[in-house]
Amino acid sequence: MVNVILAGGGTAGHISPMVATAEALRAADPTVTLTCVGTPKGIESRVVPEAGLELTFVPAVPFPRALNLDLLTMPARLTVAVVAARRILSRNRAGVVVGFGGYASLPVYLAARSMGVPVVVHEQNPLPGLANRLAARFADRVCVSFPSTPLPRPEYVGLPVRSAISGLDRTALRGPARQELGLPATGPVLLVSGGSQGAASINRALDEALAELLAAGVSVLHVLGPKNMTATTIGRTDVGSGAVYVPVAYVDRMERAYAAADLMVGRSGAGTVVETAVVGLPGIFVPLPHGNGEQARNATTLVEAGGCVLVADRDLTARRLRDEVLRIILNPDLLSRMGAAGRGIVPRDAATKVAAIVLEEARR
């Protein structure tokens, strides 16, 4: 029996490939035991148990970017987290650790190294995070989602996505998905999502452009993020066109949203870019304006292939959103070309590849 520890947390970008890899591990070896490690405040506390996976926690140890008290106390806090991680690995008789970055990963990586447990790193972004940059120096295998990711000894496998995504038939699921989500059976549908936390600039631009989109016959499924969903957030129907506005806090089964939609507007996190490309859903992506520009890089290959459009956050006005959406969503030929371009450039079997690497390292 192989005992696998999967570490990652904080955002959907870390959790989604972890859950997809866990699914692929179970498919490859039904006898495998899986334990996920996250932090108490991340979305993993909800998403991982809902996926039927065991979840345990280590203390979160954020990486300070400036000289302050947090930086001075970080060694002590990291030591506490590593000790907790060692207990988890020992209790579960870990045969291998696979990490996906985030606050939970580094303590688990360091614990595994100190105990002689094989380590597999998977990095989802073109520009790797600190935890994965550190772990890649001593990891047994380093898997990357993008060929250009600057890590030592990288193996290009792609980004693991769940089988519900990699095997999605959007045409076949379109009708049931629209019915389930309260959308019209016919007519164009726009999916707008800022990720698990929502995106203020996208929400604001949509709010100002919504009346014109609905009047043009475009229905909107709007994933606002839980913190932006209030008692005053309500749906509406355009009397003239019959198009509807459906606001939701979160979508647990994104494959349903992808199937219902003809076009997506959202941030260009690695998971969103890869998943929409895999299922052939054209996108208008608005990279997060903070950080080191990794979100713009995530979409570069897809933009060059013609599968999506990139709009800078500072340029996202209501008029720009309206014009880009209507230019694409009302043009069936353009939608078809963009969808085909996306499907042709990303690996669909990344989860299977990562699972095979993990099991190989566990059995050495």
Secondary structure per residue as TSV (DSSP state, phi and psi in degrees):
chain	resnum	aa	ss	phi	psi
A	1	M	-	360.0	137.0
A	2	V	-	-102.9	128.6
A	3	N	E	-106.2	115.1
A	4	V	E	-111.4	131.9
A	5	I	E	-105.1	125.2
A	6	L	E	-111.0	123.3
A	7	A	E	-119.6	136.3
A	8	G	-	166.9	161.8
A	9	G	-	170.5	173.1
A	10	G	S	107.6	-52.5
A	11	T	S	-135.2	165.6
A	12	A	H	-62.1	-28.2
A	13	G	H	-60.9	-30.0
A	14	H	H	-90.6	-37.1
A	15	I	H	-77.0	-39.9
A	16	S	H	-59.2	-48.9
A	17	P	H	-66.9	-28.1
A	18	M	H	-65.9	-46.3
A	19	V	H	-65.0	-40.1
A	20	A	H	-63.6	-39.9
A	21	T	H	-68.2	-39.2
A	22	A	H	-60.2	-42.8
A	23	E	H	-60.4	-44.2
A	24	A	H	-68.1	-34.4
A	25	L	H	-64.5	-42.5
A	26	R	H	-63.6	-37.9
A	27	A	H	-68.4	-37.3
A	28	A	H	-75.1	-34.0
A	29	D	-	-148.2	97.0
A	30	P	T	-61.6	-15.4
A	31	T	T	-88.2	-5.7
A	32	V	-	-65.3	143.4
A	33	T	E	-106.6	136.6
A	34	L	E	-123.4	131.7
A	35	T	E	-130.6	122.7
A	36	C	E	-96.6	142.5
A	37	V	E	-120.7	125.7
A	38	G	E	-138.3	-161.6
A	39	T	-	-118.7	152.8
A	40	P	T	-61.7	-27.3
A	41	K	T	-94.1	-7.7
A	42	G	S	-79.2	166.6
A	43	I	T	-69.3	-10.6
A	44	E	H	-61.5	-26.0
A	45	S	H	-62.6	-21.5
A	46	R	H	-105.1	-45.6
A	47	V	H	-69.7	-41.8
A	48	V	H	-66.2	-49.2
A	49	P	H	-60.9	-35.6
A	50	E	H	-63.6	-24.4
A	51	A	T	-85.2	3.7
A	52	G	T	79.0	25.5
A	53	L	-	-112.7	145.4
A	54	E	E	-72.2	137.2
A	55	L	E	-130.9	132.9
A	56	T	E	-130.8	166.9
A	57	F	E	-123.4	150.5
A	58	V	-	-122.7	156.3
A	59	P	-	-62.3	140.6
A	60	A	-	-73.0	134.5
A	61	V	-	-125.9	85.0
A	62	P	-	-62.3	153.7
A	63	F	-	-99.2	106.0
A	64	P	-	-61.3	141.4
A	65	R	S	-99.9	-1.6
A	66	A	S	-139.9	163.1
A	67	L	S	-76.5	104.9
A	68	N	S	-152.5	-172.7
A	69	L	H	-62.1	-37.0
A	70	D	H	-59.8	-38.8
A	71	L	H	-66.0	-39.8
A	72	L	H	-68.7	-32.5
A	73	T	H	-93.0	-3.9
A	74	M	H	-60.1	-43.3
A	75	P	H	-55.4	-42.3
A	76	A	H	-67.4	-42.0
A	77	R	H	-67.1	-37.5
A	78	L	H	-66.4	-37.9
A	79	T	H	-61.1	-43.3
A	80	V	H	-60.5	-43.1
A	81	A	H	-66.9	-38.1
A	82	V	H	-66.1	-41.1
A	83	V	H	-60.7	-42.6
A	84	A	H	-63.2	-39.6
A	85	A	H	-66.4	-38.8
A	86	R	H	-61.4	-39.3
A	87	R	H	-62.4	-42.1
A	88	I	H	-63.2	-46.3
A	89	L	H	-63.3	-41.3
A	90	S	H	-67.4	-46.8
A	91	R	H	-61.1	-34.8
A	92	N	T	-97.5	6.7
A	93	R	T	48.4	55.6
A	94	A	-	-58.5	130.2
A	95	G	S	-98.1	-20.5
A	96	V	E	-165.2	148.7
A	97	V	E	-116.2	133.7
A	98	V	E	-124.5	123.7
A	99	G	E	-117.1	150.8
A	100	F	-	-122.1	14.4
A	101	G	-	89.3	176.7
A	102	G	S	95.5	173.4
A	103	Y	T	-60.4	-31.6
A	104	A	T	-77.7	-19.8
A	105	S	H	-74.4	-45.1
A	106	L	H	-59.1	-46.8
A	107	P	H	-58.7	-36.7
A	108	V	H	-70.5	-41.6
A	109	Y	H	-57.4	-48.2
A	110	L	H	-67.5	-37.6
A	111	A	H	-63.8	-43.5
A	112	A	H	-63.0	-42.3
A	113	R	H	-61.5	-42.0
A	114	S	H	-69.4	-21.3
A	115	M	H	-102.4	-1.0
A	116	G	T	75.7	22.7
A	117	V	-	-88.7	131.6
A	118	P	-	-57.1	144.3
A	119	V	E	-123.1	129.2
A	120	V	E	-117.5	128.1
A	121	V	E	-106.9	135.9
A	122	H	E	-123.0	125.1
A	123	E	E	-110.4	123.9
A	124	Q	-	-88.8	-16.7
A	125	N	S	-106.4	156.8
A	126	P	S	-62.9	-32.4
A	127	L	S	-108.9	111.7
A	128	P	-	-71.1	152.8
A	129	G	-	-79.0	170.0
A	130	L	H	-62.9	-44.5
A	131	A	H	-58.7	-44.3
A	132	N	H	-74.0	-31.1
A	133	R	H	-63.5	-41.7
A	134	L	H	-69.0	-46.2
A	135	A	H	-68.3	-31.3
A	136	A	T	-61.5	-21.0
A	137	R	T	-68.0	-28.1
A	138	F	T	-124.0	-1.5
A	139	A	-	-64.6	152.2
A	140	D	S	-75.3	-35.6
A	141	R	E	-140.4	144.2
A	142	V	E	-126.8	113.2
A	143	C	E	-105.1	141.7
A	144	V	E	-131.5	153.4
A	145	S	S	-88.1	-22.1
A	146	F	S	-127.3	137.2
A	147	P	T	-59.6	-26.1
A	148	S	T	-90.9	2.7
A	149	T	-	-60.6	124.3
A	150	P	-	-84.8	76.6
A	151	L	-	-127.1	155.0
A	152	P	S	-69.4	140.2
A	153	R	S	52.6	47.0
A	154	P	E	-72.8	142.1
A	155	E	E	-114.7	115.6
A	156	Y	E	-77.8	111.5
A	157	V	-	-120.7	-18.4
A	158	G	-	95.2	-176.2
A	159	L	-	-101.6	122.8
A	160	P	-	-61.0	129.6
A	161	V	-	-127.8	153.0
A	162	R	-	-63.4	153.8
A	163	S	H	-61.8	-28.1
A	164	A	H	-63.7	-25.9
A	165	I	H	-88.1	-52.0
A	166	S	H	-63.5	-27.5
A	167	G	T	-104.1	14.0
A	168	L	-	-68.4	130.5
A	169	D	-	-105.3	96.2
A	170	R	H	-61.2	-37.2
A	171	T	H	-65.3	-44.7
A	172	A	H	-68.5	-34.3
A	173	L	H	-91.5	-8.4
A	174	R	H	-55.2	-52.2
A	175	G	H	-59.3	-56.1
A	176	P	H	-59.2	-37.7
A	177	A	H	-66.1	-43.5
A	178	R	H	-64.9	-40.6
A	179	Q	H	-62.6	-44.8
A	180	E	H	-62.6	-36.2
A	181	L	H	-92.2	1.4
A	182	G	T	76.9	30.9
A	183	L	-	-107.4	155.1
A	184	P	-	-62.6	148.2
A	185	A	S	-68.7	-28.5
A	186	T	S	-124.9	165.0
A	187	G	S	94.8	158.0
A	188	P	-	-70.1	143.9
A	189	V	E	-127.4	129.9
A	190	L	E	-104.9	128.2
A	191	L	E	-98.7	124.8
A	192	V	E	-121.0	124.0
A	193	S	E	-150.4	135.8
A	194	G	-	-101.2	17.4
A	195	G	-	90.8	-173.6
A	196	S	T	-63.2	-24.2
A	197	Q	T	-102.0	-3.0
A	198	G	-	79.7	171.0
A	199	A	-	-143.0	113.7
A	200	A	H	-60.0	-43.3
A	201	S	H	-66.9	-38.6
A	202	I	H	-68.3	-44.4
A	203	N	H	-60.5	-40.7
A	204	R	H	-66.6	-45.2
A	205	A	H	-64.4	-39.9
A	206	L	H	-65.4	-43.1
A	207	D	H	-56.3	-40.4
A	208	E	H	-77.6	-25.1
A	209	A	H	-98.4	-6.6
A	210	L	H	-59.2	-46.3
A	211	A	H	-58.6	-41.4
A	212	E	H	-70.4	-36.6
A	213	L	H	-65.1	-45.8
A	214	L	H	-63.1	-41.1
A	215	A	H	-63.1	-29.0
A	216	A	T	-81.7	1.1
A	217	G	T	91.2	12.0
A	218	V	-	-96.5	114.5
A	219	S	E	-79.4	152.3
A	220	V	E	-129.9	124.3
A	221	L	E	-100.9	112.5
A	222	H	E	-112.2	112.7
A	223	V	E	-94.5	102.6
A	224	L	-	-83.8	-24.4
A	225	G	-	94.7	138.8
A	226	P	G	-55.1	-37.0
A	227	K	G	-71.5	-17.6
A	228	N	G	-99.8	-3.3
A	229	M	-	-90.5	116.2
A	230	T	-	-122.0	175.9
A	231	A	T	-65.7	-20.7
A	232	T	T	-91.7	-2.1
A	233	T	-	-82.5	110.1
A	234	I	-	-132.0	155.6
A	235	G	-	-78.2	170.2
A	236	R	E	-156.2	161.3
A	237	T	E	-128.7	133.9
A	238	D	-	-78.5	121.2
A	239	V	T	-61.9	-39.1
A	240	G	T	-73.3	-47.5
A	241	S	T	-95.0	-23.8
A	242	G	-	84.5	-1.4
A	243	A	-	-68.6	150.4
A	244	V	E	-123.5	154.3
A	245	Y	E	-112.1	120.6
A	246	V	E	-119.6	103.2
A	247	P	E	-91.1	136.6
A	248	V	E	-137.4	153.4
A	249	A	S	-75.0	-41.0
A	250	Y	-	-158.8	150.3
A	251	V	-	-119.0	113.8
A	252	D	S	-73.6	-36.2
A	253	R	-	-110.0	86.6
A	254	M	H	-63.6	-22.4
A	255	E	H	-59.4	-31.5
A	256	R	H	-67.7	-42.4
A	257	A	H	-65.5	-42.3
A	258	Y	H	-61.3	-40.2
A	259	A	H	-68.6	-36.5
A	260	A	H	-72.9	-25.8
A	261	A	-	-94.1	158.7
A	262	D	S	-105.5	-21.3
A	263	L	E	-155.9	147.8
A	264	M	E	-124.0	142.5
A	265	V	E	-118.0	127.8
A	266	G	E	-173.5	179.7
A	267	R	-	-68.4	159.4
A	268	S	-	-105.8	51.7
A	269	G	-	-61.8	153.8
A	270	A	H	-56.5	-41.9
A	271	G	H	-62.4	-44.8
A	272	T	H	-64.5	-44.8
A	273	V	H	-61.2	-47.4
A	274	V	H	-68.9	-44.9
A	275	E	H	-63.1	-44.0
A	276	T	H	-66.4	-35.3
A	277	A	H	-66.2	-43.8
A	278	V	H	-59.7	-42.5
A	279	V	H	-88.1	-6.1
A	280	G	T	78.3	32.3
A	281	L	-	-99.4	115.1
A	282	P	-	-61.8	151.3
A	283	G	E	-137.3	152.1
A	284	I	E	-113.8	109.8
A	285	F	E	-106.3	139.1
A	286	V	-	-121.1	94.4
A	287	P	-	-59.5	142.6
A	288	L	-	-55.8	129.6
A	289	P	S	-79.9	-1.6
A	290	H	S	-102.1	179.9
A	291	G	T	79.3	-152.1
A	292	N	T	-106.5	22.7
A	293	G	S	81.4	16.3
A	294	E	H	-66.1	-31.4
A	295	Q	H	-67.7	-35.8
A	296	A	H	-64.9	-39.5
A	297	R	H	-66.1	-33.5
A	298	N	H	-54.5	-37.2
A	299	A	T	-95.5	-1.4
A	300	T	H	-55.9	-50.0
A	301	T	H	-63.3	-40.1
A	302	L	H	-69.0	-38.2
A	303	V	H	-61.5	-46.9
A	304	E	H	-62.4	-31.3
A	305	A	H	-80.5	-11.7
A	306	G	T	89.0	17.3
A	307	G	S	-91.6	-10.3
A	308	C	E	-157.6	170.9
A	309	V	E	-120.7	140.6
A	310	L	E	-109.9	130.1
A	311	V	-	-126.2	124.7
A	312	A	-	-63.9	145.3
A	313	D	G	-56.4	-39.7
A	314	R	G	-67.8	-20.3
A	315	D	G	-95.6	-1.8
A	316	L	-	-82.5	85.5
A	317	T	-	-95.2	168.9
A	318	A	H	-61.1	-40.1
A	319	R	H	-65.1	-43.3
A	320	R	H	-63.8	-41.6
A	321	L	H	-62.2	-48.5
A	322	R	H	-59.0	-48.1
A	323	D	H	-63.3	-44.1
A	324	E	H	-66.6	-42.7
A	325	V	H	-63.0	-50.3
A	326	L	H	-67.3	-35.0
A	327	R	H	-60.7	-35.7
A	328	I	H	-93.8	-48.9
A	329	I	H	-71.9	-22.2
A	330	L	T	-94.2	9.9
A	331	N	-	-119.8	91.9
A	332	P	H	-57.5	-37.9
A	333	D	H	-64.6	-41.8
A	334	L	H	-66.1	-42.1
A	335	L	H	-57.8	-43.6
A	336	S	H	-64.5	-42.7
A	337	R	H	-66.4	-41.7
A	338	M	H	-66.0	-41.1
A	339	G	H	-63.0	-42.7
A	340	A	H	-66.1	-36.6
A	341	A	H	-63.1	-41.1
A	342	G	H	-66.3	-44.0
A	343	R	H	-61.9	-24.5
A	344	G	T	-88.8	-0.7
A	345	I	T	-120.0	-6.2
A	346	V	S	-122.7	142.4
A	347	P	-	-66.9	138.0
A	348	R	S	-91.5	-17.9
A	349	D	-	-105.6	25.5
A	350	A	H	-60.4	-40.5
A	351	A	H	-61.8	-41.5
A	352	T	H	-63.5	-40.5
A	353	K	H	-65.4	-45.6
A	354	V	H	-64.7	-41.7
A	355	A	H	-59.7	-41.7
A	356	A	H	-64.6	-39.3
A	357	I	H	-65.0	-43.2
A	358	V	H	-61.3	-47.1
A	359	L	H	-67.0	-35.0
A	360	E	H	-62.2	-44.7
A	361	E	H	-67.7	-35.4
A	362	A	H	-67.5	-28.6
A	363	R	T	-98.5	3.7
A	364	R	-	-65.9	360.0
